[in-house]
Amino acid sequence: MPTLCLLRLSSMDRLPVIRETGHVFTETLLKDLSMSKYKCSVCGYVYNSEEGDLDSGIAAGTLFENLPDDWKCPICGAPKGAFEKME
């Protein structure tokens, strides 16, 4: 059974660390996931997981990987597959 712990990183930041069968997801990995941005290769729109896509019913905090397969760019209508992860 997974265990969810909170680490106090500073007075304002807390990130979960999940331990399951010996695997530890570090705060760096969790930050990378939570702050992931993907850019539409057609129009340049940037999907920011921290903001979501409220006009399309996508809540803030929704990871790009968790968007519905039929989600489209809100600017040009390009499919999810037309997005590239930003470094």
C-alpha positions in Angstrom: 0.0 0.0 0.0 1.5 3.4 -1.0 2.4 5.8 1.7 2.0 9.6 1.2 4.3 11.8 3.3 4.8 15.6 3.3 8.3 17.1 3.4 8.7 20.6 4.7 11.0 22.2 2.2 10.7 25.7 3.3 8.2 27.8 5.3 5.9 28.0 2.2 6.6 24.8 0.1 5.5 21.3 0.8 5.8 18.5 -1.8 4.5 14.9 -1.4 6.9 12.0 -1.5 5.4 8.7 -2.3 7.1 5.5 -1.2 5.9 2.3 -2.8 7.8 -1.0 -3.1 11.1 0.7 -2.5 10.6 3.5 -5.1 10.9 7.0 -3.9 9.7 9.9 -6.0 12.0 12.8 -5.2 10.8 16.4 -4.8 12.8 17.2 -8.0 10.7 14.8 -10.0 7.5 16.0 -8.5 8.4 19.6 -9.2 9.2 18.6 -12.9 5.8 17.0 -13.1 3.9 19.7 -11.4 5.5 22.5 -13.4 5.5 20.8 -16.8 4.8 22.9 -19.8 4.0 21.7 -23.3 4.1 23.9 -26.4 1.8 23.5 -29.5 4.0 23.0 -32.5 1.3 24.6 -34.7 0.5 27.9 -33.0 3.0 28.2 -30.1 0.3 28.0 -27.3 1.8 26.8 -24.1 -0.1 24.5 -21.8 0.9 25.1 -18.2 -0.2 22.3 -15.8 -0.2 24.8 -12.9 -2.9 26.9 -14.7 -4.8 24.1 -16.6 -7.2 25.1 -19.3 -10.2 26.5 -17.5 -12.1 27.4 -20.7 -12.0 23.7 -21.7 -12.9 22.5 -18.3 -9.4 21.4 -17.3 -8.6 22.2 -13.7 -5.4 23.9 -12.6 -2.9 21.3 -11.5 -3.9 18.8 -14.3 -0.7 17.2 -15.7 -0.5 17.2 -19.5 -0.3 13.4 -19.4 -3.7 13.4 -17.7 -5.5 15.5 -20.3 -8.2 13.6 -22.2 -7.0 12.1 -25.4 -9.5 14.2 -27.4 -8.2 17.5 -25.8 -7.3 20.1 -28.4 -5.2 23.3 -28.4 -7.6 26.0 -27.3 -6.1 28.4 -29.8 -5.8 26.5 -33.0 -7.5 23.2 -32.4 -4.4 21.0 -32.9 -4.6 17.6 -31.2 -2.8 16.7 -28.0 -0.1 14.9 -30.1 1.0 18.2 -31.7 2.4 19.3 -28.3 6.1 19.0 -27.3 7.4 19.2 -23.8 9.4 22.3 -23.1 12.7 21.9 -21.4 
